[in-house]
Amino acid sequence: MSLNSLSLFDIAFVTPHGICFQQVFYTCSRAIREKWFERALKEGGWNLSIRYTPTDLKSIYIRNEFEDYEECRLVVKESLQGLNIETYLQSVQLMKLAKEILKDYP
């Protein structure tokens, strides 16, 4: 993903609830695939270098293994209202399982 010249560097923090930046949470396929949120719950969170565009905080970007940037999308807090972390993590695992099962169907 190419970022515009107005993008800035900053630090976010990985938590069990998501990637926290400016008091809001983000997620991305890499974080889910590598179980960052489960790891943060068990071992504690960690800092993460990000890029972002100040005029559009719907997304932040993390560097991936190909030296490119991967988009992390805003998690809408209202959609998680009343949902504990264990239930959230279970639902993520169920979605992964459903995706795996459905990939074999046309």
Backbone hydrogen bonds in HBPLUS format (Angstrom, degrees):
<---DONOR---> <-ACCEPTOR-->    atom                        ^
c    i                          cat <-CA-CA->   ^        H-A-AA   ^      H-
h    n   atom  resd res      DA  || num        DHA   H-A  angle D-A-AA Bond
n    s   type  num  typ     dist DA aas  dist angle  dist       angle   num
A0007-SER N   A0004-ASN O   3.16 MM   3  5.83 170.2  2.17 121.5 123.7     1
A0008-LEU N   A0052-TYR O   2.71 MM  44  5.41 159.1  1.75 160.4 162.7     2
A0052-TYR N   A0008-LEU O   2.92 MM  44  5.41 143.2  2.05 143.2 154.5     3
A0010-ASP N   A0050-ILE O   3.04 MM  40  5.43 149.8  2.13 141.4 142.1     4
A0050-ILE N   A0010-ASP O   2.93 MM  40  5.43 170.8  1.93 148.3 148.8     5
A0012-ALA N   A0048-LEU O   2.80 MM  36  5.13 168.6  1.82 154.1 157.2     6
A0048-LEU N   A0012-ALA O   2.85 MM  36  5.13 147.4  1.95 144.4 143.4     7
A0013-PHE N   A0020-CYS O   2.95 MM   7  5.11 158.1  2.00 140.8 148.0     8
A0020-CYS N   A0013-PHE O   2.76 MM   7  5.11 164.1  1.78 154.9 149.4     9
A0014-VAL N   A0046-TRP O   2.77 MM  32  5.33 169.4  1.78 162.5 160.3    10
A0015-THR N   A0018-GLY O   2.91 MM   3  5.30 158.7  1.96 144.3 151.4    11
A0018-GLY N   A0015-THR O   3.27 MM   3  5.30 159.3  2.31 104.3 110.3    12
A0019-ILE N   A0026-TYR O   2.84 MM   7  4.90 176.9  1.84 147.9 148.0    13
A0026-TYR N   A0019-ILE O   2.86 MM   7  4.90 138.3  2.03 124.6 138.0    14
A0021-PHE N   A0024-VAL O   2.92 MM   3  5.56 160.8  1.96 160.2 166.1    15
A0024-VAL N   A0021-PHE O   3.17 MM   3  5.56 155.9  2.23 112.8 119.4    16
A0075-VAL N   A0025-PHE O   2.75 MM  50  5.51 168.6  1.76 148.9 145.8    17
A0027-THR N   A0073-ARG O   2.92 MM  46  5.55 148.2  2.03 146.4 154.9    18
A0073-ARG N   A0027-THR O   2.82 MM  46  5.55 134.9  2.02 174.9 160.6    19
A0032-ILE N   A0028-CYS O   3.15 MM   4  6.48 158.5  2.20 152.9 159.0    20
A0033-ARG N   A0029-SER O   2.75 MM   4  5.85 168.4  1.76 154.7 158.8    21
A0034-GLU N   A0030-ARG O   2.83 MM   4  5.89 159.5  1.87 152.2 156.9    22
A0036-TRP N   A0031-ALA O   2.90 MM   5  5.08 162.1  1.94 151.1 155.2    23
A0035-LYS N   A0032-ILE O   3.12 MM   3  4.94 158.7  2.17 101.2 107.3    24
A0039-ARG N   A0035-LYS O   3.02 MM   4  6.19 160.0  2.06 148.8 154.9    25
A0040-ALA N   A0036-TRP O   2.83 MM   4  6.05 153.3  1.90 147.6 155.1    26
A0041-LEU N   A0037-PHE O   3.06 MM   4  6.21 144.6  2.19 137.0 145.9    27
A0042-LYS N   A0038-GLU O   3.09 MM   4  6.41 153.3  2.16 146.6 153.1    28
A0043-GLU N   A0039-ARG O   2.69 MM   4  5.68 171.1  1.70 160.8 164.1    29
A0044-GLY N   A0040-ALA O   2.92 MM   4  4.42 137.0  2.10 113.4 121.9    30
A0051-ARG N   A0061-TYR O   2.89 MM  10  5.11 146.0  2.01 142.0 151.3    31
A0061-TYR N   A0051-ARG O   2.86 MM  10  5.11 154.3  1.93 158.7 159.7    32
A0056-ASP N   A0053-THR O   2.90 MM   3  5.47 167.1  1.91 126.2 130.4    33
A0074-LEU N   A0058-LYS O   2.96 MM  16  5.26 143.0  2.10 160.7 154.4    34
A0060-ILE N   A0072-CYS O   2.97 MM  12  5.24 154.6  2.04 144.8 153.1    35
A0072-CYS N   A0060-ILE O   2.74 MM  12  5.24 158.6  1.78 164.8 161.5    36
A0062-ILE N   A0070-GLU O   2.95 MM   8  5.32 157.1  2.00 149.6 152.7    37
A0070-GLU N   A0062-ILE O   2.70 MM   8  5.32 165.2  1.72 160.1 163.3    38
A0064-ASN N   A0068-ASP O   2.74 MM   4  5.56 161.8  1.77 153.1 158.2    39
A0067-GLU N   A0064-ASN O   3.10 MM   3  5.56 150.4  2.19 123.7 122.9    40
A0079-SER N   A0076-VAL O   2.96 MM   3  5.64 140.9  2.11 117.5 127.4    41
A0080-LEU N   A0077-LYS O   2.89 MM   3  5.36 152.9  1.97 113.5 122.2    42
A0081-GLN N   A0078-GLU O   3.26 MM   3  5.03 163.2  2.29  99.1 104.1    43
A0083-LEU N   A0080-LEU O   2.96 MM   3  5.29 159.0  2.01 138.4 136.7    44
A0088-TYR N   A0084-ASN O   3.05 MM   4  6.33 160.2  2.09 154.7 161.0    45
A0089-LEU N   A0085-ILE O   2.87 MM   4  6.08 165.0  1.89 152.7 156.2    46
A0090-GLN N   A0086-GLU O   2.93 MM   4  6.12 154.5  1.99 145.8 153.2    47
A0091-SER N   A0087-THR O   2.96 MM   4  6.19 156.5  2.01 146.8 153.0    48
A0092-VAL N   A0088-TYR O   3.00 MM   4  6.32 150.5  2.09 148.6 156.8    49
A0093-GLN N   A0089-LEU O   3.03 MM   4  6.30 160.1  2.07 147.7 152.4    50
A0094-LEU N   A0090-GLN O   2.90 MM   4  6.19 155.7  1.96 151.4 158.4    51
A0095-MET N   A0091-SER O   2.96 MM   4  6.16 152.9  2.03 144.3 151.3    52
A0096-LYS N   A0092-VAL O   3.02 MM   4  6.31 153.7  2.09 148.3 155.4    53
A0097-LEU N   A0093-GLN O   2.99 MM   4  6.24 157.2  2.04 147.5 153.6    54
A0098-ALA N   A0094-LEU O   2.90 MM   4  6.12 162.8  1.93 150.3 154.8    55
A0099-LYS N   A0095-MET O   2.94 MM   4  6.09 156.9  1.99 145.8 152.1    56
A0100-GLU N   A0096-LYS O   2.97 MM   4  6.20 156.5  2.02 146.8 153.1    57
A0101-ILE N   A0097-LEU O   2.95 MM   4  6.23 158.7  2.00 153.6 159.0    58
A0102-LEU N   A0098-ALA O   2.90 MM   4  6.03 163.8  1.92 151.9 156.5    59
A0103-LYS N   A0099-LYS O   3.07 MM   4  6.11 129.8  2.34 142.7 153.4    60
A0105-TYR N   A0102-LEU O   3.09 MM   3  5.36 159.3  2.13 110.1 116.7    61
